[in-house]
Amino acid sequence: MRETAHRKSTLYLDELNNLVKDLQKRIPQHRELLCSNEWLTRYALIDPLLTALGWDLSDPAQVIPEYQSGAGRADYALFVGNPPPVVIVEAKRLGRDVLDGISQSINYCLTHGVKYFAVTDGDQWRVYETHKPVPLDQKLLLDFSISSASQRTTMTMLWFWRANFSTGDPIDVELPPEPPGPRIPVVETGPDLLALSEVSPKAHQRAPQSLKFPDSSEKRIRRWRELVRSVIAWLVETRRLALVDCPLTSPRGTHYVHVRPERKDGSRFIDPIQVKGLWIDGHGSASDHVRISRYILKSRGVDPGTVFVRQPKPMN
């Protein structure tokens, strides 16, 4: 039985890899439409993935869209046998904050005996163990992005395969170790350079002259608000940030970098600035710009301690 499951997963993985590649092209190609339409996001991104993962969307014994239970409604209820569903899936339009309303959704699952809850905008997927007796952030079981998916990520998606729930014995997937990332050279420091991780602007403090990055490239700065812009420009130039990675948000869902100059509630940035085809909000204090720059660097795998600001020359 295990050999049969293994053969099916091997054949299935090839098809899944091909689908993920198609979705990775579809997301940027139709981003504007998908960001404005939840139903289109479901049709173009979510439905194909669920189908590839073995869920027959035309069979109410497996999938019930708009599932009503009590006073609540779920976008997808996935079944293996009798109720309750094994997974509830909440769908959002592309780019919507997937964490919005998460506590309410998990409470719904707890009330109705659903062990797993998944939420997705068609790109970002998060799966929670609803009944695990731990704080919310520790209930997170899976977290992956279609647009940045590697073969490792695709193998992780096998958790969603319907056969796993049918047999009660999930297929064991041994993931290869992550290849080491490219080495980032250490920037030569000097008396006028201060690591971004150590910068703490005071009121009315002059902005740095420039920002020096780990590859020794340097970008001139005239105002504190240009700090984030320089960071974004360098990340794009070094292929550490792309359109498919956006929106890049804070833990609370604030849009730091987006493909459009708008916040998560749809309102426009206060001080929209376009950088390399992306948008940031230039509004905020010097401390805000430093904090956001650090966060963005960390989110793209760059240690803020390897990025330096060049202190302004003393005024005569």
N, C-alpha and C positions, 0 to 999 in steps of 0.2 A: 504493500500500500504506500509506503514511504517512497519507493522507487517511482511509482506512478505519479505521485504528487510532485516529485522532483523533476520528472520529465516534463510535466505540464508547466511547471514554473520556468523551466529553461526555455521552452518554446514561447511561452508567454512573455518572458523578459525581452526577447528580441522585438516582439510586436510593441511592447510598452515603450521600449527605447525609441522606436520609430515615431510613435505617437507623441512622445514628449518633445522630440525634435520639431514635429509639425506645430505643436502648441507654442513652442519657443519662437517660431516665426510668426504665428498668428497674433500673439500678444502685442508686439510693437506695431505690426501692420494695421491692426484695427483698434488700437488703444483708445482713441477718442470716442468711438462708438461704444466700446465695451465699458468704458468708465462712466457712461451716461445711462446704461441700460442693464439692469440685473437679469432680465429674461434672456437677453442676448449673451451675457456672460455665461449663464447656465447652459444655453444651447451650444455655444461655440467652444467653451473651455471645460465646464464641469461635467456635462453629460458624456462627452467622448471619453473622459478619463474613467468615470464610473463604469461605462460600458466595457472599456478595455480591461478593467479590473474584475470583470465577471458578473457585473450586476445588470440584469436585463431590465431596462427601463420600461419596457412594454408589458412586463409581467407584474401585476399587483401583488403576487405572492412574494416578490423579491423587493420591489421598490414602489412606494406610494408617495407621489409628489403632493405637496400641500396637505400633509397628514394632520388631521384634526384629532386632538385628544383633550377632552375637557375644554377649558377655555383657551388653550394654546394651539398653535399651528406650527408645523415644522416644514421646511422646504423639501426635504427628502427624509423618508423613513426607510431604512434598509432592514429587510427581514431575512431570517433563515428559520423557517418553521413558523410556529405560532407567535403572537404578540407576547411581550413587548418587542419593539424593534431592537436589533443588535447595535445599530448606530443611527443617531440622528445627525443629519448634515444641514447646517445653516449656510445659505448662499448669499453673497453680497456682490454688488457690481464691482468690477475691476477697480482697484485703487482705494476702495472703501476700507476704513479701519476695521480689521477683523476682530479686534478686542472690544469693540463697542457692544455693550450689552451681554458680555460673556457670562457674567455671574447669573443673570436671569435665565439664560439658556441652560446652563448647567443645573440650576435649581429645577428647571422644567424636567430635565432628564432624571434627576434624583426622584422627583415626585412620581414619575411614570415608569420607574424601574429600568431605565435605559443605561447600560453600562458605559457606552462610549459616546462622546459628542465631538463632531468635527465642524470646523468653520473654515470657509474659504472664500476668496474673492476671485477664484479661478486661477490665480497665480500662487499666492501664499496659502498654505494648508497648515492647520493646527488641529491636533487630535488630543482630547483629554479623557482621562479615566475618571468618570464622574463620581464614582462611589469610593474612590481612594480617600481615606481619612486624613488628609493633609491639606495645607493651605492651597489656594487656587493655583499659584504659579508652580507648585510641585505636582499638580495633577497632569501637567503637560506630558504627553506620551510621544508625540511626533510633531515636528516642525520643519517643513520643507517648502522650497520655492520652485515652481516649474521653470521660470525664466533662467534661473541659475543652476538648474539641476545637472548633476554629473551622473555617471553610471552608478556611483554609490547611492545617490539620492533615489534613482529609479529602483534600485533594489530595496530601498527602504519602503517604497510605495507598495511592495508586495504584502505588507501588513494588511492593506485594504482589500486584498484579493478575497473574493467571496468564499473560495474553497477553504480558507483559513477558518472561517466561522462555521462552515458546514461540517468540518471534521472535528472541530474543537481542539485541533493540534496544529497550531500555526507552523508554517514552513520555516525552518531555521535557515537564515541567510547569513553566511559568514562574509562580512565586509572586508575588503582588502584594506591595509593601512593607508592612511592619507599620504600621498607623496609630499615630500618636504617642499615648502614654498620657496620662491626665489629669495636669495639672500639680499638683504638691503644693506648697502654699505653705511658705515658710521660716518656721520657728518663731522668734519673737522670743526672744532669749536674755537672760540676766541673770547677775549674779555668783553667784546660788545655783543656776544650772542647769549641768549637765554632760552632754554628749552621751553617749548609751548606748555608743557606740563607744569612748569613752575611759574608761569605768568599769572599775575594777580593785579589787574589794573586798578589804580586809585582814581578818585574823582579828578577830572580835568587832566589826567595824564596823557602826554603826547603819544600818538600811535607809533608803532615800530616803523623803521625805514623799509624793511623787507622781511620776507619769510623764506627761510632756507630749508629745503626738503632733503630726505635721505639720499637722493641721487645727486646731491650737490647743486641741483638747479635752484634758482632764486627768483622770487617775484617781488617787485617793488610794491610798497603799500603807502598810501597817504593818509588813510583814515581807518579807524578800527573796523568799520563796516566792510572794508575790503579784505579782511582776514578770511572770512568764510568764502568769499568769492575766489580768492587765491587757492584755498584748499580744494574747492570743487574743480577749478581749472586744472590743477596738478593731478588730481585723481582721474579725471577724464583723459588727460594727455597720457597718463601712464597705464591706462586701461584697467583701472581699479574701480571705475564707476561708469555706468552706461544708462541709457534710457530705461532699459528693462529692469534696472535695480530700483526704480522710483515708483511711488513716492518713498523717500527715505524719511522715516519718522522717529520721533522720540518715543521713549517707553510709554508716554501718555497719549501718543497718537498725533502729536503736533507735526505738521509737514515741515521738515527742514529743507528738503530738496524735492522738487516735483517737476513733472513735465508741463505743468500749467501753473500760473501764478495764483494758486488758490489754496485755502486751508481745507481741513477735512470736512468742515460744514458747508463748503462751497463758496464761502466768502473770499474776496480777493485779498492777496497779500497787502499789507499796509505800504510797504516800500519794495515793490517787485524789482528784482534785478535778474537779468538773463545772463547765464554763464554757460558757454559751450552747448547751447540748446536746452539747458535745464534752467529752472527758476528757483531763486531763494528769496527770502524776505530780509531786506537790509535793515528793518526796524529793530531797535533794541540798544542796550547799553554796551559799553566796551566789554564788561564782564560777560554779557550774554553772547557776544560774538566769540569770545575766547572759549566759553563753555560749549557752544554749539560746534565750533571748529574741532575741539578735542573729541566730542562725541562722534562726529562724522568720520574722523580719522580712525577711531577705534572700530567703528562699525564696518570699515573697509579693510581692517586688518593691519593698520599702521599705528605704531606706538607714538603718541604725541611727544614722548620724550626724545624721539629721533627727529623731530621738526623743531627748528629754532627761529626765534624772532631776532632780528638785528636791531639793537637799541638805537634810538635817535641820538645824533650827536648833541652834546651839550650846547645850549644857546649862549652866545657870547654876550 
